[in-house]
């Protein structure tokens, strides 16, 4: 996974999402995003345009990242979620917690 600030805004940590976010990779994903989080970042943008599956461990990782960025204060955005991920976020009501953006 490669993380980087978006070119237009150095206060944003841009993270491409994995193909799946599950029990196998959710902890390493969370830890890598946290390790790339700098003091100047006030937003995490997770590009989930290629993420097709998220399980409960993946949701836990997203909630953990949300708590980490909100303590700054900041915001976690999920960009372009695929239909299965969007459906999961709505069923679990996580779409109320995370900012969902179609860009």
C-alpha angles and dihedrals in degrees: 000000000000120000126190142152114265109257094243097048125036090188090070125081106209115203125182109221123240121249088251130013106204145133091291099057108014096094095048090045092051093045094048092050091048092049090053093048109109128195092253093057114102097166137043115205113196112194104212096171090118098033109108102171137036123174131191092278089053091050088051090054091050091050090050091052090046090055092047094053095040090058089067088044103258143120138250115219127192108209124208099343114199116244094261091050092044089051092050092049090051095045091051092040090235088131085077092055100042126051108242116204133183106207 
